[in-house]
Amino acid sequence: MRSLKSGILINVLLLLPIVLLAQQDTDHQYKKKLKEVLDEIQARFHVKIKYSEAQVKDKVVTYADWRFRNTADETLANVLAPLDMKVNKEGAATYKLKDYEYNNWAIKDGWDKLDSMAKLYHDVKSWEQRKALLRPELYKALNLSPLPERPKSKPIITPKRIYNGYSVENIAIEILPGLYINGSIYRPLNIKGKIPVILSPDGHWEKQRYRADCQLRCATLARMGCMAYSYDLFAWGESLLQFKAEDHRTSMAQVVQTLGAIRILDYVLSLKETDPARVGISGGSGGGSHTVLMAALDPRIKLSAPVVSVSSYFYGGCPCESGMPIHFAGGGTDNVEIAAMAAPNPQLLISDGSDWTAHMPEHDFPYLKKIYGYYGKSDMVENVHLPNDKHDYGPSKRFPLYHFVAKNFRLNIKAIEDKDGNIDESGVTIEKEPKMYVFGDHGQNLPPDAVMGLANLQHVFEMTPREPGTK
């Protein structure tokens, strides 16, 4: 009998959550399962909502029936917002359930935010005051104020490979004790006097700096007379010797990538051949967000060219772009205002028709022209808009970059043109990936004191002394 009673009690307890969810009163917050609510929305408004069982599992909507409104759009917004979820509209009556995208705004919302910030300044003086407020707050938001103490170790550099008009070396710089940022340096073969430098961070494309188009860009810049420095994202490329791929999608990625670029600048500016008046940076996609941030943070950068990245209504889809609270600086900012901080230095923005840069010429670029106009240099910011192009760093993006760098850094564009005056990248040798490794084919040359894993890195970051006198 006792066993029977115990079994009944267990069954009652198992059914209790279902009973509570079925009770529609204030005592139980009018709760319903999310799946049930979505089914009701589909039936009432004659729409289809795509979702997986994993997305709705164990999720409950409080005051569910009270959240219904006159349209499916309004109802879905009311139901999903408290759960940090949203839908993307795929057709007149079709929706797809997604987690809330904090980094992706409606176009009008982004434009309105940029317009509200633009009211804070109206001339050079008021704009410079805004910049003076933003810059230290950006460093603080990145937890880089003051900067961590720089390791005293020398860079690890592989033997030089010689090609047609340029050379390549792989390099690793220790930016925190045991933390290395890896890359490749492309140089012109015949260096006379001081030469420009272009930092080349890349985005989230597969194979990153090992990709053919990345090699083409850096080698061609070198053949023009630049030093091009291509480097890995955090937990990407050779950084995967120290970290897991999922570590890239953490806020630490933005901190490490920023600190890495600062230390790369320290290094290249220590070289006798570097011209400090001609230091630039150009990356695409997530590398474009990094480009904008670095040009705003570090006045040593004199030219920037963010590619398929800048938008007032998109803040970067990865924590390496928006994982730290940089966009709360100065009471709220966005990537277009941060891009404006590069003024009056030359800046080229390349946009396309298939991503969040599709509307660049309509609103964001006129804002940038206005800021540059405060200095009487509105011609120093340019936009190449490619409405029929996709999200990449292909030749239609690289070729305008070469012309822009040649014009502003006083280089001879003819050095990379064929007899008909067309850009010619055919002289570049595309290396196989292992040749671009710093630490050997299997990571066998990774220093024994290398930090391994995100938790250890966070500990090292917290324990590293800070540099006196830095921001």
C-alpha positions as CSV (number, residue, x, y, z in Angstrom):
1,M,0.0,0.0,0.0
2,R,2.8,2.4,0.9
3,S,4.5,1.6,-2.4
4,L,1.2,2.4,-4.3
5,K,0.8,5.7,-2.4
6,S,4.4,6.7,-3.2
7,G,3.8,6.0,-6.9
8,I,0.7,8.2,-6.9
9,L,2.6,11.0,-5.1
10,I,5.4,10.8,-7.6
11,N,2.9,11.0,-10.5
12,V,1.2,14.0,-9.0
13,L,4.5,15.8,-8.5
14,L,5.5,15.1,-12.1
15,L,2.2,16.5,-13.4
16,L,2.3,19.5,-11.1
17,P,4.2,21.8,-13.6
18,I,1.8,20.9,-16.3
19,V,-1.2,21.7,-14.0
20,L,0.4,25.0,-13.0
21,L,1.0,26.0,-16.6
22,A,-2.6,25.1,-17.4
23,Q,-3.9,27.4,-14.6
24,Q,-4.5,30.8,-16.2
25,D,-4.7,33.3,-13.3
26,T,-2.5,35.9,-11.8
27,D,-1.3,33.5,-9.1
28,H,0.5,31.6,-11.8
29,Q,1.4,34.6,-14.0
30,Y,-0.9,33.3,-16.8
31,K,2.0,31.0,-17.9
32,K,2.1,29.0,-21.1
33,K,4.8,27.0,-22.8
34,L,6.5,28.9,-25.6
35,K,5.7,26.1,-28.1
36,E,2.0,26.4,-27.2
37,V,2.0,30.2,-27.6
38,L,3.7,30.0,-31.0
39,D,1.2,27.4,-32.2
40,E,-1.6,29.8,-31.1
41,I,0.0,32.7,-33.0
42,Q,0.2,30.6,-36.1
43,A,-3.4,29.5,-35.9
44,R,-4.8,33.0,-35.0
45,F,-2.8,35.0,-37.6
46,H,-2.5,32.3,-40.3
47,V,1.3,32.5,-40.4
48,K,4.1,30.0,-40.3
49,I,6.9,30.2,-37.6
50,K,10.0,28.1,-38.2
51,Y,11.7,26.8,-35.1
52,S,13.5,23.8,-33.7
53,E,12.5,21.8,-30.6
54,A,15.7,22.8,-29.0
55,Q,14.8,26.5,-29.3
56,V,11.5,26.2,-27.4
57,K,12.5,23.4,-24.9
58,D,11.8,24.4,-21.3
59,K,10.8,28.0,-22.3
60,V,7.7,29.5,-20.7
61,V,5.9,32.8,-21.5
62,T,4.4,34.6,-18.6
63,Y,1.2,36.5,-19.0
64,A,1.0,34.8,-22.4
65,D,-2.5,35.6,-23.6
66,W,-2.1,39.2,-22.4
67,R,0.7,39.7,-24.8
68,F,-1.4,39.1,-27.9
69,R,-2.0,42.2,-30.1
70,N,-3.8,42.9,-33.4
71,T,-1.0,41.7,-35.7
72,A,1.5,38.8,-35.7
73,D,4.4,41.2,-35.8
74,E,3.3,43.1,-32.6
75,T,2.4,39.8,-30.8
76,L,5.7,38.1,-31.6
77,A,7.6,41.1,-30.4
78,N,5.6,41.1,-27.1
79,V,5.9,37.4,-26.6
80,L,9.6,37.0,-27.4
81,A,11.3,40.1,-26.0
82,P,11.2,38.9,-22.4
83,L,12.9,35.7,-23.5
84,D,15.6,37.6,-25.4
85,M,14.4,36.1,-28.7
86,K,13.1,37.5,-31.9
87,V,11.9,36.4,-35.4
88,N,13.2,37.2,-38.8
89,K,10.6,37.8,-41.4
90,E,11.2,35.5,-44.4
91,G,8.0,36.3,-46.3
92,A,4.6,37.9,-46.0
93,A,3.4,35.2,-43.6
94,T,6.6,33.3,-42.7
95,Y,8.9,33.9,-39.7
96,K,12.0,32.2,-38.3
97,L,12.7,32.1,-34.6
98,K,16.1,33.4,-33.5
99,D,17.9,34.5,-30.3
100,Y,17.8,38.2,-29.8
101,E,20.5,39.9,-31.9
102,Y,21.7,42.8,-29.8
103,N,24.2,43.8,-32.5
104,N,21.6,44.1,-35.3
105,W,19.2,47.0,-35.4
106,A,16.4,48.0,-37.7
107,I,17.9,50.4,-40.3
108,K,15.8,53.4,-39.2
109,D,16.7,52.8,-35.5
110,G,20.4,52.9,-36.4
111,W,20.0,56.0,-38.5
112,D,18.0,57.7,-35.7
113,K,20.7,56.8,-33.2
114,L,23.5,58.3,-35.4
115,D,21.4,61.4,-36.0
116,S,20.9,61.9,-32.2
117,M,24.7,61.6,-31.7
118,A,25.4,64.1,-34.5
119,K,23.4,66.7,-32.5
120,L,26.2,66.7,-29.9
121,Y,28.6,68.6,-32.2
122,H,28.6,71.1,-35.0
123,D,32.2,72.1,-35.7
124,V,35.8,71.0,-35.2
125,K,35.9,72.2,-31.6
126,S,32.8,70.4,-30.4
127,W,33.7,67.3,-32.4
128,E,37.3,67.2,-31.0
129,Q,35.7,67.5,-27.5
130,R,33.6,64.5,-28.3
131,K,36.6,62.5,-29.5
132,A,38.5,63.5,-26.4
133,L,35.6,62.0,-24.3
134,L,35.3,58.8,-26.4
135,R,38.9,57.7,-26.7
136,P,39.7,57.1,-23.0
137,E,36.3,55.6,-22.5
138,L,36.9,53.1,-25.3
139,Y,40.2,52.0,-23.6
140,K,38.4,51.7,-20.3
141,A,35.6,49.6,-21.9
142,L,38.2,47.3,-23.2
143,N,39.8,47.0,-19.8
144,L,43.0,48.3,-21.4
145,S,43.3,51.4,-19.3
146,P,46.1,51.4,-18.3
147,L,47.7,48.9,-20.8
148,P,49.1,45.7,-19.5
149,E,52.9,45.7,-19.2
150,R,54.6,44.7,-22.4
151,P,56.8,41.5,-22.3
152,K,60.4,42.1,-22.9
153,S,60.9,39.1,-25.2
154,K,61.9,39.6,-28.8
155,P,59.6,38.5,-31.7
156,I,60.0,35.0,-33.1
157,I,60.7,35.3,-36.8
158,T,61.0,32.6,-39.4
159,P,63.5,32.6,-42.3
160,K,62.7,34.9,-45.1
161,R,61.2,33.6,-48.4
162,I,62.0,35.5,-51.5
163,Y,59.5,36.0,-54.3
164,N,58.9,38.3,-57.3
165,G,59.5,41.7,-55.9
166,Y,58.7,40.9,-52.3
167,S,59.7,38.7,-49.3
168,V,57.7,37.0,-46.6
169,E,58.5,36.2,-43.0
170,N,56.3,34.7,-40.3
171,I,56.3,36.4,-37.0
172,A,55.0,35.8,-33.4
173,I,54.9,38.7,-30.9
174,E,54.4,38.0,-27.2
175,I,51.7,40.5,-26.1
176,L,51.1,39.1,-22.6
177,P,53.3,36.5,-20.7
178,G,52.9,33.4,-22.8
179,L,50.3,34.9,-25.2
180,Y,51.4,35.2,-28.9
181,I,49.8,37.0,-31.8
182,N,51.0,35.3,-35.0
183,G,51.3,36.8,-38.5
184,S,53.3,37.3,-41.7
185,I,55.2,40.3,-42.8
186,Y,55.4,41.1,-46.5
187,R,58.2,43.5,-47.6
188,P,59.4,45.0,-50.9
189,L,62.7,43.5,-52.0
190,N,64.5,46.7,-52.6
191,I,63.9,49.1,-49.6
192,K,65.3,52.6,-50.0
193,G,64.7,55.0,-47.2
194,K,61.5,54.9,-45.2
195,I,58.5,52.9,-46.3
196,P,54.8,52.8,-45.3
197,V,53.2,50.0,-43.3
198,I,49.7,48.6,-43.7
199,L,48.3,46.4,-40.9
200,S,46.1,43.7,-42.4
201,P,43.7,42.1,-40.0
202,D,41.2,39.9,-41.6
203,G,37.6,38.9,-40.9
204,H,35.8,35.6,-40.2
205,W,36.4,34.0,-43.6
206,E,37.7,30.5,-43.7
207,K,41.5,30.1,-43.5
208,Q,41.8,33.8,-42.7
209,R,45.4,35.0,-43.3
210,Y,46.3,31.8,-45.2
211,R,43.6,32.6,-47.8
212,A,44.7,33.3,-51.4
213,D,43.0,36.7,-51.5
214,C,44.7,37.8,-48.3
215,Q,48.1,36.7,-49.6
216,L,47.3,38.5,-52.9
217,R,46.5,41.8,-51.1
218,C,49.5,41.8,-48.8
219,A,52.0,40.7,-51.4
220,T,50.7,43.3,-53.9
221,L,51.0,46.0,-51.3
222,A,54.6,44.9,-50.7
223,R,55.3,45.0,-54.5
224,M,53.9,48.6,-54.4
225,G,56.5,49.6,-51.8
226,C,54.6,48.9,-48.5
227,M,55.3,46.7,-45.6
228,A,52.1,44.7,-45.1
229,Y,51.6,42.9,-41.8
230,S,48.9,40.2,-41.8
231,Y,47.9,38.8,-38.4
232,D,45.5,36.2,-36.9
233,L,42.3,36.8,-35.0
234,F,42.2,35.5,-31.5
235,A,41.5,31.7,-31.3
236,W,41.8,31.6,-35.1
237,G,44.7,30.4,-37.3
238,E,47.8,29.5,-35.3
239,S,46.2,30.9,-32.2
240,L,44.3,27.6,-32.1
241,L,47.5,26.0,-30.8
242,Q,46.7,27.8,-27.5
243,F,43.0,28.1,-27.5
244,K,39.8,26.4,-28.6
245,A,37.8,27.7,-31.6
246,E,34.8,28.5,-29.3
247,D,37.1,30.9,-27.3
248,H,36.9,33.3,-30.2
249,R,33.3,33.9,-29.5
250,T,34.0,35.5,-26.1
251,S,34.5,39.1,-25.1
252,M,38.2,38.3,-24.4
253,A,38.7,38.1,-28.2
254,Q,38.1,41.8,-28.6
255,V,40.5,42.7,-25.8
256,V,43.3,40.4,-27.1
257,Q,42.9,41.6,-30.7
258,T,43.1,45.2,-29.7
259,L,46.1,44.7,-27.5
260,G,47.7,42.6,-30.2
261,A,47.4,45.4,-32.8
262,I,48.9,47.9,-30.3
263,R,51.9,45.7,-29.8
264,I,52.3,45.1,-33.6
265,L,52.3,48.9,-34.0
266,D,55.0,49.1,-31.3
267,Y,57.1,46.6,-33.2
268,V,56.8,48.0,-36.7
269,L,57.4,51.5,-35.5
270,S,60.7,50.3,-33.9
271,L,62.0,49.2,-37.3
272,K,64.4,51.6,-39.0
273,E,62.7,51.3,-42.4
274,T,59.2,52.3,-41.1
275,D,57.9,55.8,-41.9
276,P,55.7,56.8,-38.9
277,A,53.9,59.3,-41.0
278,R,52.6,56.5,-43.3
279,V,51.0,53.8,-41.1
280,G,47.7,52.4,-42.2
281,I,45.3,49.6,-41.5
282,S,42.8,47.7,-43.6
283,G,40.6,44.7,-42.8
284,G,37.4,43.2,-44.1
285,S,34.2,42.2,-42.2
286,G,35.2,41.6,-38.6
287,G,38.6,42.8,-39.5
288,G,36.9,46.0,-40.7
289,S,35.3,46.5,-37.3
290,H,38.8,46.0,-35.8
291,T,40.2,48.5,-38.4
292,V,37.7,51.2,-37.3
293,L,38.4,50.6,-33.6
294,M,42.2,50.8,-34.0
295,A,42.1,53.9,-36.1
296,A,40.0,55.5,-33.4
297,L,42.1,54.3,-30.5
298,D,45.7,54.8,-31.8
299,P,46.7,58.1,-33.4
300,R,49.8,56.4,-34.8
301,I,47.5,55.1,-37.5
302,K,47.3,57.7,-40.3
303,L,45.1,55.9,-42.9
304,S,42.3,53.4,-42.6
305,A,40.2,51.3,-45.0
306,P,37.5,49.2,-43.4
307,V,35.9,46.9,-46.0
308,V,32.3,45.5,-46.0
309,S,31.9,46.3,-42.3
310,V,30.8,49.8,-41.2
311,S,27.2,50.4,-40.5
312,S,25.1,52.5,-38.1
313,Y,22.6,49.7,-37.6
314,F,25.0,46.8,-37.2
315,Y,27.5,46.6,-34.4
316,G,29.4,43.5,-35.4
317,G,28.0,40.0,-35.2
318,C,30.8,38.5,-33.1
319,P,32.0,39.2,-29.6
320,C,35.4,40.1,-31.1
321,E,33.6,43.2,-32.5
322,S,31.1,44.0,-29.8
323,G,31.7,41.7,-26.9
324,M,33.1,44.5,-24.7
325,P,30.9,47.6,-23.9
326,I,32.7,50.0,-26.3
327,H,29.4,51.1,-27.8
328,F,28.3,52.5,-24.4
329,A,31.2,54.9,-24.4
330,G,30.3,58.6,-24.3
331,G,26.7,57.9,-23.4
332,G,26.3,55.6,-26.5
333,T,28.1,55.4,-29.8
334,D,28.2,53.2,-32.9
335,N,30.7,52.1,-35.6
336,V,30.1,55.0,-37.8
337,E,30.8,57.6,-35.1
338,I,33.9,55.5,-34.1
339,A,35.0,55.6,-37.8
340,A,34.6,59.3,-37.8
341,M,37.2,59.5,-35.0
342,A,39.8,58.8,-37.8
343,A,39.1,62.3,-39.2
344,P,40.9,64.1,-40.8
345,N,43.2,61.2,-41.8
346,P,42.5,59.5,-45.1
347,Q,39.7,56.8,-44.9
348,L,38.3,54.6,-47.5
349,L,35.0,52.7,-46.8
350,I,34.1,49.9,-49.2
351,S,30.5,48.7,-49.1
352,D,28.4,46.2,-51.0
353,G,24.7,45.4,-51.7
354,S,24.4,42.1,-49.9
355,D,25.1,42.9,-46.2
356,W,24.6,45.6,-43.5
357,T,26.7,48.1,-45.6
358,A,24.1,48.1,-48.4
359,H,22.8,51.6,-47.5
360,M,26.2,53.2,-46.8
361,P,25.8,55.9,-49.5
362,E,22.3,57.0,-48.3
363,H,23.0,58.0,-44.7
364,D,26.2,56.9,-43.0
365,F,28.6,58.2,-45.6
366,P,27.1,61.7,-45.8
367,Y,27.5,61.8,-42.0
368,L,31.2,61.0,-42.4
369,K,31.6,63.6,-45.1
370,K,30.1,66.2,-42.7
371,I,32.6,65.3,-40.0
372,Y,35.5,65.5,-42.4
373,G,34.1,68.8,-43.6
374,Y,34.5,70.3,-40.2
375,Y,38.3,70.1,-41.0
376,G,37.8,71.4,-44.5
377,K,38.9,67.9,-45.7
378,S,35.7,66.2,-46.9
379,D,37.6,64.8,-49.9
380,M,39.8,62.7,-47.5
381,V,37.0,60.2,-46.8
382,E,35.8,58.1,-49.7
383,N,33.2,55.4,-50.3
384,V,33.4,52.8,-53.0
385,H,29.9,51.2,-53.1
386,L,29.4,48.0,-55.0
387,P,25.7,47.3,-55.0
388,N,25.9,44.1,-57.0
389,D,28.8,42.7,-55.0
390,K,28.8,40.2,-52.1
391,H,30.5,40.2,-48.7
392,D,34.1,39.5,-49.5
393,Y,37.5,41.1,-50.0
394,G,37.8,40.2,-53.7
395,P,39.5,42.1,-56.5
396,S,36.7,44.7,-56.7
397,K,37.6,45.7,-53.2
398,R,41.4,45.2,-53.3
399,F,41.9,47.3,-56.4
400,P,40.4,50.5,-55.0
401,L,42.5,49.9,-51.9
402,Y,45.7,49.8,-53.9
403,H,44.8,53.1,-55.6
404,F,43.8,54.7,-52.3
405,V,47.1,53.7,-50.6
406,A,49.2,54.8,-53.6
407,K,47.5,58.2,-53.7
408,N,47.7,58.9,-50.0
409,F,51.1,57.3,-49.2
410,R,52.7,58.6,-52.4
411,L,53.5,55.3,-54.0
412,N,53.8,54.3,-57.7
413,I,50.7,52.4,-58.7
414,K,52.4,51.6,-62.0
415,A,54.5,49.1,-60.1
416,I,51.5,46.7,-60.0
417,E,49.9,47.5,-63.4
418,D,50.3,45.7,-66.7
419,K,51.1,47.4,-70.0
420,D,47.4,48.3,-70.4
421,G,47.2,50.1,-67.1
422,N,45.2,47.3,-65.3
423,I,46.1,46.0,-61.8
424,D,48.1,42.8,-62.2
425,E,48.4,40.4,-59.2
426,S,49.7,37.6,-61.3
427,G,53.3,38.1,-59.9
428,V,52.2,36.9,-56.5
429,T,53.0,33.4,-55.3
430,I,50.2,31.7,-53.3
431,E,51.9,29.8,-50.5
432,K,50.5,26.6,-48.9
433,E,49.2,27.1,-45.4
434,P,52.0,25.2,-43.5
435,K,54.6,27.5,-45.0
436,M,52.9,30.4,-43.2
437,Y,53.1,28.9,-39.7
438,V,55.4,30.4,-37.1
439,F,55.5,27.4,-34.8
440,G,56.1,24.5,-37.2
441,D,53.9,22.1,-39.2
442,H,52.5,20.6,-36.0
443,G,53.0,23.4,-33.5
444,Q,56.1,21.7,-32.2
445,N,58.0,25.0,-31.9
446,L,55.4,26.7,-29.6
447,P,57.3,28.0,-26.6
448,P,57.0,25.8,-23.5
449,D,55.7,28.7,-21.4
450,A,52.8,29.4,-23.8
451,V,49.4,30.1,-22.1
452,M,47.0,27.3,-22.7
453,G,43.3,27.8,-22.5
454,L,41.0,30.7,-21.9
455,A,40.8,30.4,-18.1
456,N,44.6,30.5,-17.8
457,L,44.7,33.5,-20.2
458,Q,42.1,35.4,-18.1
459,H,44.2,34.7,-15.0
460,V,47.4,36.0,-16.8
461,F,45.6,39.1,-18.0
462,E,44.3,39.9,-14.5
463,M,47.7,39.3,-12.9
464,T,49.9,41.2,-15.4
465,P,51.1,44.6,-14.0
466,R,49.8,47.7,-15.9
467,E,52.1,50.2,-17.6
468,P,52.3,53.5,-15.8
469,G,51.5,56.5,-17.9
470,T,49.3,54.7,-20.5
471,K,45.6,55.3,-21.1
